[in-house]
Amino acid sequence: MTENPNTEPLGKPVKTEHETPSGSPGPESGRSRQGGRDADVALPALGARGMLRWAWNQLTSMRTALFLLLLLAVAAVPGSLFPQRPSDPAGVNQYLQENPALGPWLDRFQLFDVYSSVWFSAIYLLLFVSLIGCVTPRAKAHFKAMRSKPPRTPRRLSRLPEHGTLAVPADRGLTPEGAVREAADILRRRGYRVDVRDADTGAPSVGAERGFAKELGNLLFHTSLIGVLVSVAVGSLYGYNGQKIVVEGDTFVNTLVGYDTFTPGSSFTAEELNPFSVTLDEFQVEFDRESQTHYGQPLDYTAKVTVRDDVDGEPRTDELKVNSPLSVDGTRVYLVGNGYAPMVTVRDGNGDIAFSGPVIGVPQDGMFTSLTVIKVPDARPDQLGFVGFFLPTAMLDENGVSYSGDPDPFNPQLNLNSYYGDLGLDEGVPSNVYVLDTEDLTELNNRDLESGGIVLGANDTYELPEGKGSITFDGLKRYIAVDIAYDPGEVGALTFAALGFAGLIASLFLARRRVWVRAAGGDDGRIMVEYGLLARGEDARLGPEAKALHELFEKQWSPAGTATGNDPVAADVRETEPGKDK
């Protein structure tokens, strides 16, 4: 007995189209239409293996990779909002002291160690896995497609977006096989990969394909993105950067104690520092002396240095400029700042030299008016402190206030206030070398006091009140601020970025196209040639390509010396132009 597929099994209630399992009206979910009636569909359980497969498919989709890339950029924002322990531990401690309620909570979420935190590393690794899982199967499929033959010739070429026919005159003496082979040669010269098929039949054809570089560029872009991520990770783990101020005549040695500030990578060790040294022989500045509107502005900075590539290396001279860093065995030294360093000698109340050397002045304006702070913790019986300004070319305004009228040191002058007391340097708390905390100090010199302020010209000495000592302006030197950076992933990141850009250009401007040409003999002795073109995706240049092939076919099969307008091939084509024979 044959069961009618449109009948329901006996003993099973029939559910109407708008009825839920409970009998109430509802949608048709979970049921399929069979012969105008509904039948229940039993969905199989997904299971643990199915869930893992589904999760992997979600993770390795391009949509997820783009989302993780955006999430990584957002996750990096707190690193610029809050001080980070690897680069600014004192700032983190200060933030925790100033924010006793919020600070510990931020620390629990690792917002002071963003780039080494668990959640930032998880996003980074997920992005890495997502990109690899996305690119690998696509790469396999692409290389398999490159080795395979073009698809079979469609039975109805007229249904393709671009289509045309030509009639080859009988006097050309061509066979369908010969016409197909000539068409294959034309396509091959235009960069197509061709495959002649059905050569032994009455309707031979050729399939051609080109544009594999488009998908190859797409794969190259995403593979390069993985390379950039790996290179950045290598640089973050094993690289370092630091800052140092070098005064004329001084030498910077690439050791940990030689840096003013130092930020190592997560896996960096001190043994990896390259043992080179740089001595600042002279620093030259060229100022604008011709322009009225830009008078005094710097035009060029040149630091003449002596470099030793290692401890026993031969010294060599070199130059360091703003946009021309110094490279020593993969480590780059950048010129990032400069200024004046007055040479000062301070004697304490006992007449002993408590300080002697250069004092770094921090420029405050284009005329190099420089904030100057001098801390003398070795002075006895009281520690001494000085704060004020260095003026390269001291002048007085109408109110008798000193200012600098030129960035060159035509009339160098120190204007200082002095203090004595406990500088707070013996408590073990980090402090800013360019800030003098005067809260616990007693003022000795000030313009508002009877003793007045300290004004020192070159080689001048000032005796401090109450026998606290003296200060001498011995001379003037220049200094440079340099940034020293080592990034082992720099070359890799740059290389992969260039490859990624090239791949992106290829994926945007190249097109994947397929062409089929079929030839068959006619009753009147002519060879009827039919061709069609198909693009993968949107391709606005498919029409011009069809026109170009049309002209090449026409030129190939037109009788020698026949004008195009009188050519029977052209006449036949004009009746079926590409893209209009549909």
C-alpha distance (Angstrom), angle and dihedral (degrees) to the residues before:
residue distance angle dihedral
M1 . . .
T2 3.75 . .
E3 3.79 116.4 .
N4 3.76 117.2 -134.4
P5 3.83 107.3 -124.2
N6 3.79 90.2 -149.7
T7 3.80 94.5 62.0
E8 3.78 125.8 85.0
P9 3.86 120.6 -123.3
L10 3.76 115.8 -93.9
G11 3.74 116.8 -94.5
K12 3.81 93.6 22.7
P13 3.80 118.6 109.7
V14 3.74 117.2 -121.1
K15 3.83 114.4 -125.5
T16 3.72 119.0 -147.2
E17 3.80 123.2 -128.2
H18 3.80 94.8 -96.4
E19 3.80 100.2 35.5
T20 3.81 126.5 110.2
P21 3.84 124.0 -147.3
S22 3.81 88.0 -95.7
G23 3.76 91.1 55.7
S24 3.76 96.6 -106.4
P25 3.80 124.1 119.4
G26 3.80 114.2 -88.1
P27 3.80 146.4 135.9
E28 3.77 125.6 -57.6
S29 3.82 95.5 -111.3
G30 3.79 116.4 144.9
R31 3.84 94.8 21.3
S32 3.79 134.2 90.4
R33 3.75 130.5 -151.4
Q34 3.82 115.7 -107.3
G35 3.76 118.7 177.0
G36 3.78 92.7 -26.3
R37 3.81 93.6 -50.0
D38 3.84 133.2 91.8
A39 3.79 125.2 -107.1
D40 3.81 126.6 -172.1
V41 3.80 116.9 -111.1
A42 3.80 117.1 -149.9
L43 3.81 109.0 -145.4
P44 3.80 113.4 -148.4
A45 3.79 119.1 -120.9
L46 3.79 112.7 -98.0
G47 3.79 96.0 -141.1
A48 3.79 130.2 -167.7
R49 3.79 94.2 -70.0
G50 3.76 91.6 49.5
M51 3.78 91.0 49.1
L52 3.80 90.8 52.5
R53 3.80 90.9 48.6
W54 3.81 90.5 49.3
A55 3.82 91.9 48.2
W56 3.80 91.5 49.3
N57 3.81 91.5 49.9
Q58 3.79 90.1 50.9
L59 3.81 93.0 47.7
T60 3.80 94.3 48.4
S61 3.78 96.2 48.3
M62 3.80 118.2 111.9
R63 3.80 90.2 -124.5
T64 3.81 90.1 59.6
A65 3.82 91.6 46.8
L66 3.81 91.2 53.4
F67 3.79 91.0 46.9
L68 3.82 91.6 50.9
L69 3.80 90.6 48.2
L70 3.81 89.9 54.0
L71 3.81 90.6 44.3
L72 3.81 90.4 52.4
A73 3.80 90.5 54.3
V74 3.81 91.0 49.7
A75 3.81 91.7 46.5
A76 3.81 90.3 55.7
V77 3.82 92.4 59.3
P78 3.85 96.3 82.4
G79 3.81 87.9 58.2
S80 3.79 88.7 68.9
L81 3.82 95.1 40.5
F82 3.80 99.3 52.4
P83 3.83 130.3 41.0
Q84 3.80 113.3 -100.0
R85 3.81 123.8 -135.5
P86 3.82 96.9 -136.1
S87 3.82 92.9 56.1
D88 3.81 104.9 22.9
P89 3.82 114.0 21.3
A90 3.81 91.6 157.6
G91 3.81 89.6 55.0
V92 3.80 90.4 52.3
N93 3.80 92.0 51.3
Q94 3.78 90.9 48.1
Y95 3.81 91.5 49.7
L96 3.81 91.1 50.5
Q97 3.81 90.6 50.4
E98 3.81 93.2 48.2
N99 3.82 94.0 44.6
P100 3.83 106.4 38.5
A101 3.81 93.0 162.9
L102 3.81 102.3 41.9
G103 3.80 99.6 29.7
P104 3.84 98.9 69.7
W105 3.80 91.2 49.2
L106 3.79 91.5 51.4
D107 3.79 88.2 49.0
R108 3.81 91.3 52.7
F109 3.80 89.0 56.9
Q110 3.83 89.9 48.4
L111 3.80 93.6 -118.6
F112 3.83 89.5 146.8
D113 3.83 89.9 55.2
V114 3.79 99.3 38.7
Y115 3.79 100.5 151.4
S116 3.81 94.2 48.5
S117 3.80 96.0 37.9
V118 3.78 123.1 121.2
W119 3.80 94.7 -117.9
F120 3.82 94.8 47.8
S121 3.82 91.2 47.9
A122 3.81 90.0 48.0
I123 3.81 91.8 54.6
Y124 3.79 90.6 46.3
L125 3.82 93.4 50.2
L126 3.81 93.1 44.3
L127 3.79 90.0 52.2
F128 3.78 89.5 49.0
V129 3.82 92.8 50.2
S130 3.81 91.9 43.3
L131 3.78 93.1 54.0
I132 3.80 93.2 46.7
G133 3.80 91.9 47.3
C134 3.79 90.3 48.0
V135 3.80 97.6 46.8
T136 3.81 100.6 40.7
P137 3.85 99.8 64.6
R138 3.80 91.3 40.1
A139 3.78 90.4 52.0
K140 3.82 91.4 50.2
A141 3.78 91.8 48.8
H142 3.81 91.9 46.9
F143 3.80 95.6 50.5
K144 3.80 89.6 45.9
A145 3.81 89.3 53.0
M146 3.81 90.7 48.8
R147 3.82 90.5 56.2
S148 3.79 95.4 44.5
K149 3.79 125.8 84.0
P150 3.80 122.0 -102.8
P151 3.82 113.8 -87.5
R152 3.80 119.2 -85.1
T153 3.77 118.7 -82.0
P154 3.85 111.6 -90.3
R155 3.78 115.2 -116.6
R156 3.81 92.0 -131.2
L157 3.76 111.1 40.7
S158 3.79 90.0 173.8
R159 3.79 89.5 75.7
L160 3.80 92.9 63.8
P161 3.84 119.9 101.2
E162 3.82 91.6 -109.7
H163 3.79 120.1 33.2
G164 3.77 139.2 159.5
T165 3.81 144.3 163.0
L166 3.77 133.8 -145.8
A167 3.77 133.1 -169.9
V168 3.80 115.3 -143.5
P169 3.83 111.0 -150.9
A170 3.77 116.5 -111.8
D171 3.81 91.6 -125.5
R172 3.80 89.9 69.3
G173 3.77 88.7 74.7
L174 3.81 93.2 -137.5
T175 3.76 126.2 152.1
P176 3.82 121.8 -150.3
E177 3.80 88.7 -106.2
G178 3.80 91.3 52.7
A179 3.82 92.5 48.2
V180 3.80 90.7 51.5
R181 3.79 92.2 49.3
E182 3.80 91.7 49.6
A183 3.81 89.3 49.3
A184 3.83 88.6 50.1
D185 3.81 90.0 52.9
I186 3.81 90.7 51.7
L187 3.79 91.8 49.4
R188 3.79 91.9 46.1
R189 3.81 90.7 54.3
R190 3.80 88.9 53.7
G191 3.77 91.6 56.9
Y192 3.80 99.9 -96.1
R193 3.78 123.8 142.3
V194 3.82 103.2 -130.1
D195 3.78 136.2 -161.0
V196 3.81 121.3 -172.1
R197 3.76 112.2 -150.9
D198 3.84 138.3 175.5
A199 3.81 89.9 26.2
D200 3.83 91.6 153.6
T201 3.79 94.9 52.3
G202 3.74 130.7 79.8
A203 3.81 92.7 -105.0
P204 3.81 108.9 45.4
S205 3.79 118.9 -179.8
V206 3.76 142.6 -176.3
G207 3.78 127.7 -138.6
A208 3.80 118.5 -156.0
E209 3.76 133.8 -177.2
R210 3.78 136.2 -179.2
G211 3.80 139.4 162.1
F212 3.81 99.1 77.0
A213 3.80 86.5 137.7
K214 3.80 88.3 70.9
E215 3.80 93.6 65.0
L216 3.79 89.5 35.6
G217 3.82 88.3 56.6
N218 3.78 89.9 49.0
L219 3.81 90.6 52.2
L220 3.79 90.6 44.9
F221 3.81 90.2 53.4
H222 3.79 94.1 52.4
T223 3.81 93.4 41.0
S224 3.80 89.0 51.2
L225 3.78 89.3 51.3
I226 3.80 88.0 57.4
G227 3.80 88.8 48.4
V228 3.80 91.1 51.8
L229 3.80 90.9 50.9
V230 3.81 91.4 49.9
S231 3.82 92.3 46.7
V232 3.80 92.3 49.1
A233 3.80 90.0 48.5
V234 3.82 91.2 50.5
G235 3.80 90.5 49.3
S236 3.79 92.1 48.6
L237 3.79 92.7 48.6
Y238 3.79 102.1 42.8
G239 3.80 104.7 19.8
Y240 3.78 131.4 87.0
N241 3.78 141.8 -172.1
G242 3.77 134.7 -163.9
Q243 3.78 144.2 167.1
K244 3.76 132.2 -124.7
I245 3.82 137.1 176.7
V246 3.79 112.8 -142.3
V247 3.82 122.2 -167.6
E248 3.79 121.9 -152.6
G249 3.78 108.6 -81.2
D250 3.81 94.0 20.3
T251 3.80 126.5 111.7
F252 3.79 128.9 -137.2
V253 3.81 114.4 -148.2
N254 3.79 117.1 -163.6
T255 3.81 98.0 -120.6
L256 3.80 130.1 114.9
V257 3.81 92.7 -104.1
G258 3.80 89.9 51.3
Y259 3.82 94.0 67.6
D260 3.79 127.9 85.9
T261 3.81 89.5 -155.6
F262 3.80 127.0 7.2
T263 3.83 130.8 -171.7
P264 3.83 114.2 -172.1
G265 3.79 128.5 -167.2
S266 3.78 120.2 -105.2
S267 3.82 93.5 -99.5
F268 3.79 98.3 30.6
T269 3.81 121.1 126.4
A270 3.80 128.2 -164.8
E271 3.81 90.4 -118.8
E272 3.81 89.2 69.8
L273 3.83 93.5 66.4
N274 3.79 112.2 114.1
P275 3.85 107.3 -122.0
F276 3.80 98.4 -129.1
S277 3.79 130.6 133.4
V278 3.82 134.7 -152.7
T279 3.82 123.7 -158.9
L280 3.81 119.1 -163.0
D281 3.80 104.8 -137.5
E282 3.80 98.3 171.7
F283 3.78 139.8 -12.6
Q284 3.79 118.8 -149.7
V285 3.80 126.6 -167.1
E286 3.78 125.1 -170.3
F287 3.82 115.3 -155.7
D288 3.79 128.2 -165.7
R289 3.81 108.5 -101.1
E290 3.81 99.7 164.7
S291 3.80 108.4 52.7
Q292 3.81 117.1 80.8
T293 3.81 95.0 -155.3
H294 3.82 96.3 43.6
Y295 3.77 99.5 32.8
G296 3.78 112.3 154.1
Q297 3.79 96.6 14.3
P298 3.82 115.2 134.9
L299 3.80 116.5 -103.4
D300 3.79 102.1 178.7
Y301 3.80 141.4 4.0
T302 3.80 122.4 -156.2
A303 3.80 125.3 -179.4
K304 3.79 113.9 -166.6
V305 3.78 108.0 -153.5
T306 3.79 141.9 175.2
V307 3.80 114.5 -136.2
R308 3.80 132.2 -162.2
D309 3.81 113.0 -168.2
D310 3.81 91.7 -154.3
V311 3.79 140.5 -4.1
D312 3.80 95.0 -79.6
G313 3.81 96.0 30.0
E314 3.77 123.8 126.5
P315 3.82 113.8 -104.0
R316 3.79 117.1 -110.3
T317 3.78 130.9 -175.2
D318 3.78 122.0 -124.2
E319 3.80 142.0 159.5
L320 3.78 129.2 -118.1
K321 3.80 120.6 -156.7
V322 3.79 135.9 172.1
N323 3.81 95.9 -99.7
S324 3.79 96.0 25.1
P325 3.81 110.1 70.0
L326 3.77 124.3 -166.0
S327 3.81 114.6 -112.4
V328 3.80 121.0 -155.2
D329 3.80 117.0 175.8
G330 3.80 94.1 -36.8
T331 3.82 95.5 -40.5
R332 3.80 116.0 111.3
V333 3.80 124.8 -149.8
Y334 3.82 113.9 -158.0
L335 3.80 127.3 -165.3
V336 3.80 105.3 -131.7
G337 3.82 105.1 158.6
N338 3.78 147.9 -3.2
G339 3.76 142.4 -170.0
Y340 3.79 146.8 144.8
A341 3.79 126.9 -58.9
P342 3.85 112.4 -162.6
M343 3.82 113.5 -149.8
V344 3.79 107.7 -126.5
T345 3.82 135.6 -178.7
V346 3.82 119.6 -162.9
R347 3.80 123.3 -168.5
D348 3.78 119.8 -165.5
G349 3.78 130.0 -137.3
N350 3.80 90.8 -81.9
G351 3.81 91.2 57.3
D352 3.81 93.4 -111.0
I353 3.79 123.5 132.9
A354 3.78 104.2 -105.0
F355 3.82 96.9 171.6
S356 3.78 135.4 12.2
G357 3.78 127.8 166.6
P358 3.79 145.5 62.2
V359 3.81 121.9 -32.2
I360 3.79 117.1 -152.2
G361 3.79 113.2 -125.1
V362 3.81 116.6 -155.3
P363 3.85 110.2 -141.4
Q364 3.78 114.0 -123.7
D365 3.81 101.3 -178.5
G366 3.78 143.9 6.3
M367 3.81 91.3 -81.4
F368 3.82 89.5 60.5
T369 3.78 95.2 -114.5
S370 3.80 95.0 172.4
L371 3.78 131.7 -154.6
T372 3.80 107.7 -129.5
V373 3.81 125.7 -163.7
I374 3.82 122.8 179.8
K375 3.82 121.1 -172.0
V376 3.80 118.1 -171.4
P377 3.83 108.0 -175.0
D378 3.84 92.8 163.9
A379 3.83 94.5 61.6
R380 3.80 116.6 116.6
P381 2.94 141.7 -113.6
D382 3.82 86.4 5.4
Q383 3.78 130.8 17.0
L384 3.81 113.6 -114.0
G385 3.80 133.1 -143.1
F386 3.80 133.3 -174.3
V387 3.79 131.4 -169.1
G388 3.77 130.5 176.9
F389 3.77 143.9 92.3
F390 3.77 138.2 -59.2
L391 3.82 114.5 -143.0
P392 3.84 116.8 -161.8
T393 3.81 92.3 -160.9
A394 3.80 108.0 18.9
M395 3.82 117.7 -152.1
L396 3.81 135.3 162.4
D397 3.78 125.9 -125.1
E398 3.80 125.1 -147.7
N399 3.81 90.5 -83.4
G400 3.80 92.9 53.7
V401 3.81 93.5 -107.9
S402 3.80 116.5 142.7
Y403 3.77 120.4 -124.1
S404 3.81 137.7 161.8
G405 3.78 115.1 -100.7
D406 3.80 98.0 -175.9
P407 3.82 137.2 23.5
D408 3.83 92.5 -130.8
P409 3.85 116.2 83.9
F410 3.81 98.6 -110.4
N411 3.83 93.0 140.1
P412 3.84 109.2 10.3
Q413 3.76 115.9 -163.6
L414 3.81 139.0 172.6
N415 3.82 119.3 -145.2
L416 3.80 110.7 -171.2
N417 3.78 145.5 166.6
S418 3.81 116.6 -148.6
Y419 3.82 133.1 -146.2
Y420 3.78 138.4 179.7
G421 3.79 133.7 -158.7
D422 3.80 136.0 69.0
L423 3.83 111.7 -16.9
G424 3.82 91.1 -164.7
L425 3.81 93.3 -125.2
D426 3.80 95.1 123.8
E427 3.80 95.5 64.6
G428 3.81 95.3 79.2
V429 3.81 93.6 -120.4
P430 3.85 114.3 133.4
S431 3.80 113.3 -115.0
N432 3.78 136.2 -175.6
V433 3.79 111.0 -97.8
Y434 3.81 90.1 -149.5
V435 3.83 94.9 54.2
L436 3.81 125.3 72.2
D437 3.80 113.2 -157.3
T438 3.82 103.5 -147.1
E439 3.81 96.9 177.5
D440 3.84 93.9 103.1
L441 3.82 96.1 31.0
T442 3.80 132.0 95.2
E443 3.79 116.6 -129.5
L444 3.79 118.2 -123.9
N445 3.80 103.6 171.7
N446 3.77 131.3 29.4
R447 3.78 136.0 139.6
D448 3.80 88.6 -113.6
L449 3.82 93.9 53.0
E450 3.77 126.2 81.2
S451 3.80 90.0 -113.1
G452 3.83 89.5 56.8
G453 3.80 126.0 -154.1
I454 3.78 126.9 -51.6
V455 3.81 114.6 -101.7
L456 3.80 115.2 -176.6
G457 3.78 129.0 -179.3
A458 3.79 123.8 -169.6
N459 3.86 111.2 -52.7
D460 3.83 92.4 2.9
T461 3.82 123.0 140.0
Y462 3.79 127.0 -154.2
E463 3.82 124.2 -161.8
L464 3.79 111.8 -140.6
P465 3.84 119.7 -129.1
E466 3.79 121.2 -100.5
G467 3.79 91.3 26.2
K468 3.77 93.1 -76.5
G469 3.81 92.8 143.7
S470 3.80 137.3 -95.9
I471 3.81 142.1 -83.4
T472 3.82 126.9 -144.7
F473 3.83 128.7 -163.8
D474 3.83 99.2 -142.8
G475 3.80 101.5 176.2
L476 3.77 145.6 -62.0
K477 3.78 137.6 -85.1
R478 3.78 134.8 174.1
Y479 3.77 125.6 -123.5
I480 3.79 136.7 -163.6
A481 3.79 130.7 -147.2
V482 3.78 113.1 -140.0
D483 3.78 133.7 -171.2
I484 3.79 115.0 -146.8
A485 3.80 116.0 -159.6
Y486 3.78 135.2 175.4
D487 3.79 117.9 -173.0
P488 3.82 115.8 170.9
G489 3.80 90.3 -172.3
E490 3.80 95.5 52.9
V491 3.81 97.2 95.4
G492 3.79 92.0 44.0
A493 3.80 93.0 49.0
L494 3.81 91.6 49.2
T495 3.80 92.5 46.9
F496 3.79 94.4 48.4
A497 3.81 91.2 44.8
A498 3.82 90.1 55.1
L499 3.82 91.3 46.5
G500 3.79 90.5 47.7
F501 3.79 91.1 52.1
A502 3.80 91.0 49.6
G503 3.80 90.2 49.1
L504 3.79 91.6 49.1
I505 3.82 91.5 51.9
A506 3.80 90.2 49.2
S507 3.80 93.0 49.2
L508 3.81 92.0 49.1
F509 3.79 101.7 44.4
L510 3.81 105.1 29.9
A511 3.79 121.5 81.0
R512 3.81 132.8 -148.4
R513 3.82 109.1 -134.4
R514 3.77 138.5 172.6
V515 3.80 127.2 -159.5
W516 3.78 129.8 -170.7
V517 3.79 125.9 -169.6
R518 3.82 123.4 -171.6
A519 3.82 126.8 -175.4
A520 3.78 130.0 -165.3
G521 3.80 134.6 172.0
G522 3.80 119.3 -108.4
D523 3.81 129.6 -143.1
D524 3.81 91.2 -111.5
G525 3.81 93.2 54.8
R526 3.78 95.4 -100.5
I527 3.81 122.1 127.3
M528 3.78 112.3 -125.0
V529 3.83 111.4 -148.2
E530 3.79 120.1 -167.0
Y531 3.80 124.6 -174.9
G532 3.78 137.4 178.0
L533 3.82 136.7 -173.4
L534 3.78 131.1 -149.8
A535 3.81 129.7 -176.1
R536 3.76 127.4 -154.1
G537 3.77 102.9 -124.9
E538 3.77 125.4 -21.0
D539 3.79 114.4 -18.3
A540 3.80 118.7 169.7
R541 3.80 89.9 -175.9
L542 3.80 95.7 60.5
G543 3.81 91.2 93.7
P544 3.82 94.7 52.4
E545 3.81 88.6 47.1
A546 3.79 90.7 53.5
K547 3.79 89.7 49.3
A548 3.82 91.5 49.8
L549 3.82 91.6 51.0
H550 3.78 90.0 45.8
E551 3.81 90.7 55.8
L552 3.81 92.6 46.4
F553 3.81 92.3 50.6
E554 3.78 90.0 46.9
K555 3.80 92.1 50.7
Q556 3.81 91.6 46.8
W557 3.80 96.1 52.2
S558 3.82 102.9 32.2
P559 3.83 114.6 109.2
A560 3.81 112.9 -100.8
G561 3.79 112.0 -92.6
T562 3.81 93.6 11.2
A563 3.80 115.7 132.3
T564 3.76 115.2 -123.5
G565 3.77 91.9 -122.0
N566 3.82 91.7 57.4
D567 3.78 95.6 37.8
P568 3.81 113.2 118.1
V569 3.80 88.9 -147.5
A570 3.80 91.4 55.5
A571 3.77 91.6 44.1
D572 3.76 90.8 54.1
V573 3.80 92.0 47.5
R574 3.77 93.4 50.4
E575 3.76 86.8 63.5
T576 3.83 90.8 55.1
E577 3.77 108.8 31.3
P578 3.82 117.3 -175.6
G579 3.74 111.9 -84.1
K580 3.83 94.4 14.4
D581 3.77 101.9 74.8
K582 3.72 94.6 84.0
